[in-house]
Structures are given as structure tokens and as C-alpha cells.
Amino acid sequence: QVQLVESGGGLVQPGGSLRLSCAASGIGFRDFVMGWYRQAPGKQRELVAAMTVDGITNYANSVQGRFTVSRDNAKNTAYLQMNSLKPEDSAVYYCKLQYRWGSLSYWGQGTQVTVSS
């Protein structure tokens, strides 16, 4: 059974940092492209950051220079380090794993990030 378990969300003041984790089980993690998405109330889900199986990264313009995506294939875990957080970063954050050779994909359950003073 495939499971993606996210953690690390919470309440943080503007300018603060959080580190999200996405631990996967039941899949060959290293064969999956990983992505972090977010969805704020009333808005569409958007891609925040992604990393290919070869370590190539891509970031949304709004988080470039503040967020860092990484992965540890030995631990089957993806990370999103978020620095200099802004109130507009508040959203539910989701990790997604996309199989590199096909359309198979999995989503995490989401973790709430709230940036507020």
C-alpha cells in the first residue's frame, strides 16, 4: 500500500522558516519526480517546487530564492525548506510523486502552513 505522509506545517511569523517533509512508503521512491504544491482558500492548487529523479529543480517565481526542495532517496523522503515566509505563502501544502515513466502519481494528505503575526 502506497502512503505519503506529510509533516512540518504550522503557524509561523512573517520572515520565519518551516521545513516540510513528505515520507513515502510502498513505492520505488527514486523513480518518482517529486513536487510540492499549495492551495490557498478560494484559489487553484499551484506548483511551488519540483525536483526530478536526477536532481533538477524548478521553482515558482513567487518562491524563487526563498524555498529549497530536496530529496533523500535513502529515506524515501522529500523536503521543502521555506525561508523568509510571507503571509501570502499561507496555504495547504501537498507533495506529489509522479512516476518518471508514466502517468502514475500519488498525493500526500496536505499540511497547513499559516504565516501570520
ROKETI-310351 format. One record per residue (C-alpha): residue number from 1; residue in one letter; x, y, z. Coordinates in pm, 1 decimal, always signed. Each point is the difference from the previous one (the first is absolute). Layout:
# ROKETI-310351
(atom NUM,'A',(X,Y,Z)) ...
# end
This chain:
# ROKETI-310351
(atom 1,'Q',(+0.0,+0.0,+0.0)) (atom 2,'V',(+136.1,+338.3,-102.7)) (atom 3,'Q',(+9.9,+271.8,+262.6)) (atom 4,'L',(+125.9,+357.2,-7.4)) (atom 5,'V',(+10.8,+158.6,+342.1)) (atom 6,'E',(+64.8,+369.8,+26.5)) (atom 7,'S',(+116.6,+187.0,+305.7)) (atom 8,'G',(+157.5,+326.2,+106.2)) (atom 9,'G',(-278.0,+250.0,-56.5)) (atom 10,'G',(-117.4,+247.0,+259.8)) (atom 11,'L',(-29.4,+362.6,+98.9)) (atom 12,'V',(+299.3,+226.7,-52.4)) (atom 13,'Q',(+59.1,+372.6,+6.5)) (atom 14,'P',(+88.6,+190.3,-316.4)) (atom 15,'G',(+367.3,-40.4,-73.3)) (atom 16,'G',(+10.9,-335.6,+171.3)) (atom 17,'S',(+83.5,-344.8,-131.8)) (atom 18,'L',(-156.8,-341.4,-20.7)) (atom 19,'R',(+114.9,-331.8,-139.8)) (atom 20,'L',(-256.4,-232.0,-149.7)) (atom 21,'S',(+61.3,-371.7,-37.2)) (atom 22,'C',(-172.0,-258.7,-216.4)) (atom 23,'A',(+79.7,-358.7,+94.1)) (atom 24,'A',(-94.9,-262.1,-256.2)) (atom 25,'S',(-49.3,-371.1,+44.5)) (atom 26,'G',(-105.6,-279.9,-230.4)) (atom 27,'I',(+163.9,+142.5,-311.9)) (atom 28,'G',(+339.6,+20.0,-167.3)) (atom 29,'F',(+56.6,+356.7,+109.4)) (atom 30,'R',(+304.1,+61.7,-218.0)) (atom 31,'D',(-207.7,-56.7,-316.2)) (atom 32,'F',(-240.5,+279.6,+78.9)) (atom 33,'V',(+16.8,+367.4,-80.4)) (atom 34,'M',(-100.1,+192.3,+308.6)) (atom 35,'G',(-194.5,+320.6,+21.3)) (atom 36,'W',(-134.0,+231.5,+265.4)) (atom 37,'Y',(-329.7,+175.7,-62.0)) (atom 38,'R',(-208.7,+237.2,+204.2)) (atom 39,'Q',(-359.0,+109.0,+7.4)) (atom 40,'A',(-129.4,+305.9,+176.5)) (atom 41,'P',(-372.4,+50.4,+72.7)) (atom 42,'G',(-185.6,+98.3,-315.6)) (atom 43,'K',(+300.5,-57.6,-222.1)) (atom 44,'Q',(+116.0,-273.1,-230.2)) (atom 45,'R',(+268.1,-243.0,+103.3)) (atom 46,'E',(+333.5,+118.0,-131.8)) (atom 47,'L',(+342.0,-153.2,-43.5)) (atom 48,'V',(+253.5,+144.4,+242.4)) (atom 49,'A',(+309.3,-208.0,-63.7)) (atom 50,'A',(+103.3,-322.7,-166.1)) (atom 51,'M',(+301.1,-224.0,-25.7)) (atom 52,'T',(+65.4,-266.0,-261.9)) (atom 53,'V',(+154.2,-336.8,+69.5)) (atom 54,'D',(+330.0,+148.0,-115.8)) (atom 55,'G',(-19.4,+288.9,+244.4)) (atom 56,'I',(-103.7,+273.6,-240.4)) (atom 57,'T',(-213.4,+255.8,+177.8)) (atom 58,'N',(-267.5,+243.1,-105.6)) (atom 59,'Y',(-165.9,+273.0,+205.9)) (atom 60,'A',(-294.5,+230.6,-31.6)) (atom 61,'N',(+108.8,+361.1,-41.6)) (atom 62,'S',(-173.0,+91.2,+323.2)) (atom 63,'V',(+224.5,-226.7,+209.2)) (atom 64,'Q',(+324.4,+11.6,-197.7)) (atom 65,'G',(+290.2,+74.8,+233.3)) (atom 66,'R',(-203.4,-68.3,+314.4)) (atom 67,'F',(-101.4,-365.2,-32.1)) (atom 68,'T',(+224.8,-299.4,-56.2)) (atom 69,'V',(-118.2,-343.7,-106.9)) (atom 70,'S',(+204.9,-310.3,+71.6)) (atom 71,'R',(-30.6,-373.8,+23.6)) (atom 72,'D',(+165.5,-284.6,+187.2)) (atom 73,'N',(-46.2,-317.1,-202.4)) (atom 74,'A',(+146.1,-212.6,+279.1)) (atom 75,'K',(-276.0,+120.1,+233.1)) (atom 76,'N',(-273.3,+15.8,-267.2)) (atom 77,'T',(-64.8,+354.8,+108.3)) (atom 78,'A',(-45.7,+333.0,-172.7)) (atom 79,'Y',(+51.8,+335.0,+166.7)) (atom 80,'L',(-98.7,+359.4,-52.7)) (atom 81,'Q',(+202.0,+255.1,+193.5)) (atom 82,'M',(-190.4,+327.2,+16.1)) (atom 83,'N',(+178.1,+315.0,+111.8)) (atom 84,'S',(-101.4,+364.9,+17.0)) (atom 85,'L',(-361.9,-102.7,+11.5)) (atom 86,'K',(-267.7,+250.9,-92.1)) (atom 87,'P',(-370.7,+10.3,+85.3)) (atom 88,'E',(-77.2,-78.7,-363.5)) (atom 89,'D',(+181.3,-331.4,+43.3)) (atom 90,'S',(-282.2,-115.6,+226.5)) (atom 91,'A',(-168.1,-303.9,-151.8)) (atom 92,'V',(-37.5,-373.6,+24.6)) (atom 93,'Y',(+315.2,-154.4,-141.8)) (atom 94,'Y',(-7.2,-332.8,-180.0)) (atom 95,'C',(+272.9,-225.8,-125.9)) (atom 96,'K',(-47.8,-193.9,-319.7)) (atom 97,'L',(+204.0,-284.4,-140.6)) (atom 98,'Q',(-21.6,-58.9,-375.9)) (atom 99,'Y',(+141.2,-318.6,-151.3)) (atom 100,'R',(+278.4,+92.4,-240.3)) (atom 101,'W',(-110.0,-245.1,-271.5)) (atom 102,'G',(-376.4,+47.2,+4.8)) (atom 103,'S',(-307.3,+168.4,+138.2)) (atom 104,'L',(-9.4,-170.9,+339.3)) (atom 105,'S',(-0.6,+254.5,+280.1)) (atom 106,'Y',(-68.0,+29.8,+370.2)) (atom 107,'W',(-95.3,+290.0,+225.6)) (atom 108,'G',(+68.7,+65.0,+363.6)) (atom 109,'Q',(-279.4,+94.4,+238.0)) (atom 110,'G',(+108.3,+362.8,+25.5)) (atom 111,'T',(+139.1,+206.6,+284.1)) (atom 112,'Q',(-114.0,+347.4,+100.8)) (atom 113,'V',(+247.6,+285.4,-4.2)) (atom 114,'T',(-114.6,+328.1,+151.9)) (atom 115,'V',(+219.2,+308.0,-5.7)) (atom 116,'S',(-134.4,+264.5,+231.9)) (atom 117,'S',(+107.5,+235.5,+273.9)) 
# end
